[in-house]
Amino acid sequence: MSKTALVTGGNKGIGLEVTREFLDLNYKVIVIARNFNDFEFKEHKNVQEIEFDLSNIDEIPALIASLDPIDILVNNAGVMYSLPYNEYPDAKKVSMLQLNIEAPIKLIQEVSKNMLEKGIGRIVNNASIAGQIGHPDVWYGITKAGLINATKSFSKIFEGKIVINAVAPSPVETDMLKVITGPRKEAFLKTVIAKRFAKPQEIAKTIVWLATESPEYINGTCIDLNNGSFPR
């Protein structure tokens, strides 16, 4: 019997590559996204498309309850506005907190119920190097740091019944890269060994490895994917 992976934001960027990797492994993939415009796997026999706004936190429990049991959860969806901290509209703060931290945690809470009953399951959270370093978008950094901390906290709560990890990529060649200013891009490229940004496929392969093949002893951790820009 094929397993089922739920991927938020699995319609583009890193999420699309995660969807592709799971399909290559013959998984059924449930993709949650705000829209599926130009979605490569539209009407694919192993893909279930769910058009849903994850900022509707209170509606997440009913959504998960309506789905078949999920074996793997990938919290990939997120947003970055790249605004100065003193020019952040309240609506943007609320949006960022909802999408980057509240929704992933609510999904973990709801999806984990069935996983805990079965005593098996895997969860991977897509965080960011922004959660590990000082970051110009203060609220983005705060939410990603929170997601990393939530990963560690839930690993203790789950006591090994569910394996949960995170990844922390540095900037990736996706649409999100467009909101980073030219000077910031140039400064970053000077810090990486390869002198380039990460490819979405590189992040996706790491996420799927954590979700499927990595040893269970890798639990409650965050994998750095920054090509030497933040060695530690």
N, C-alpha and C positions, 0 to 999 in steps of 0.2 A: 504494500500500500504506500503510495507516495505521500510525502509529508507536505505540510502547508506552512508557508512563510508569509507573514504580514509585513509589508514594507511601506512606511509612510513616505510620501514624496517620491514614490518609485516610478514616476512618469518622466523624469528628466534628471540630468546631471549625474551625481554619484548614485542616486536612487535608481535611475534607469539602468546603470551598469550592474547594480546589485540585483535588480530584477532579471537582467540577462544571465548573470551567473547562476542564479537559482534555477532558471528555466533550462540552462545547459545541464544542470544536475537532475532534471526531471521532477522538480518540485512544483507543486501548485502555488501560485503567488497571488496573494490578495494585495492590490495596490490601492492605497488611499491617497487622494490628491484633490485639490480644488477644482481642477479641470483636466481633461485628457486631450486637449488640442494637440494634434500632430503626434500623438502617442504611438511609438513604434510598434507596440505589441497589442494594439487595439484589436479586439475580437480574437485574440490568441486563445486556443482551447484550454490552456492551463493558467490563464490570467483572469482574475475577477477584478473588475474596475469598480471602485466605490468613490463617487464624487461627494466629498465631505470636507467641511471647513473645520479643522482641528481646534480652532479658537472657541468652538462651541463645546467647551469642556464638559458641561453637564449632560450632553447628549452622547458622550463616548461610551458610558456603560451599556446603554441600550444598543448601540451599534455593535459592540463586541459580542453582546449576548445573542445577536441575530446571526452571527457567523459560525461556521464550523469551527471545531477546536483548532487552535493554532499551536504549531510546534516551535516556531521561531518568530520572534518579534525583532524587527529592525526599526528603531526610532531614528529615521534619517531626516524627516522634514524639519525645516528651520528657516529663520529669516535673519538678515543683517541689514541695518539701515545706514551704518557708517556715518553717523551724525555726531557733532561735538556734544559733550555731556550737558553743556548749558544751553543747548538749542534743541533739546529733545522734547517734542510734543508729548503730552500725557498719553494720547492715543497710541503713539508709537511704543512707549514704554509698556503699556498694557498688552499690546499686540505681541511684543517680543517675549514678555514673560509668559504669556499664554502658549505661544507656539514653541518656544525653545525649552521651557521647563515644566509648565503645568500639564500640557498635553502629553509629553512623554511619560511623566510620572503617573498620570491617570491611566494611560495605556498599559504601563507596567502593572499597575494594581489590578486592572480588569483582566488582562491576558494571563497573568500569573495564576489566577484562581484555578483554571483547568490544569495548568502545568503542575501546580502543587498537588492537586488530586492524583495526577499520574506519577508524580515524583520525578519528572523529567521535562526539560525544556531549555531553550537558550534565548538570551536577549542581548542585543548589541545596540549601544547608543552611539550615534555620530556626534561627537563633541567637537572640540577645536583647540588648536594651540592657543587661541584667545583666552581659554579658560585656565591657562597655565602661566601666562605672562601678562605684563601690563599691556593693555590694548587700547587704541584710540577710541573705539566704540565701547565705552564703559559698560553699557547695559548688555551688549552682546557678550563681552567677556564674563560678566557676572552670571548670565544664564548658562553659559557653557561650563563655567567652573561649578555651578550648581548641578549640572547634569553629570559631571565627573564624580562629584561627591555623592549624588544619588546612586550612581552605579556601585560605589563602594558600600554604601549603606544597605542597599537591597541585597548585595551579596551576603552580608551577614544575616539579614533577616531571613533569606531563603535557605540558609544553612546547607548549601550544596545541592538541594533538590533542583534548583535552577541555576545554570551557569550564566552569569551576566557580566559583560565587559563593555568597554568603550574604546573608541579610537579618537585620537586628537590630531587631525590633519592640519598642516599649515595651508596657505592658500592653494586652491585647486582650480584647474581650468574649467570652470563652469560659469553660468550666468552670474553667480554671486561675485565673481571676480570683477565684474563691471562696476560695482559700487565702491571699489577701492581706488583711491586716487593714484595718478601716475607716479608722483614722488614716493609714495608708500610702497608701490610695486617695485620701483627701482632699488629702494633701500633694502627690501626683503631679499631680492635676487642676489644681492651682494653677500648675504649670509648663508646661502645654501650651497652645498658642495656641487650639485649638478647645474647650478645657475639657471634653473627653470622652475616653474610651478609644478605641483603634483598633477598627475593625470587622474581623472575620475576612476578609470579602470584600476589603478593602483590602490586606491582607497577601497573600492568595491571588493577586490579580491581579498583584502585583509579582513573586511567585515564578514564576508561569507566564510572565510577560514575560521574565524572566531565562532561563527554561527553553526558550523558543521563539523570541522575536523580537529580544532585545537584541543590539546589535552585539557581535561576537566580541572586540572590543578591551576590552569590559567583562569582565575575567577576573581572578580572584584578589582580588576586592574584596568589600566588605560594604556593602550598601545600608541606610542608617539610615532607620527608619520610626518617628519619635518626635514629630513635630509640634512641633518646636522645644524639646522638654524637655531635649535634650542637643545644643545647637548646637556645631559645631566645623568 
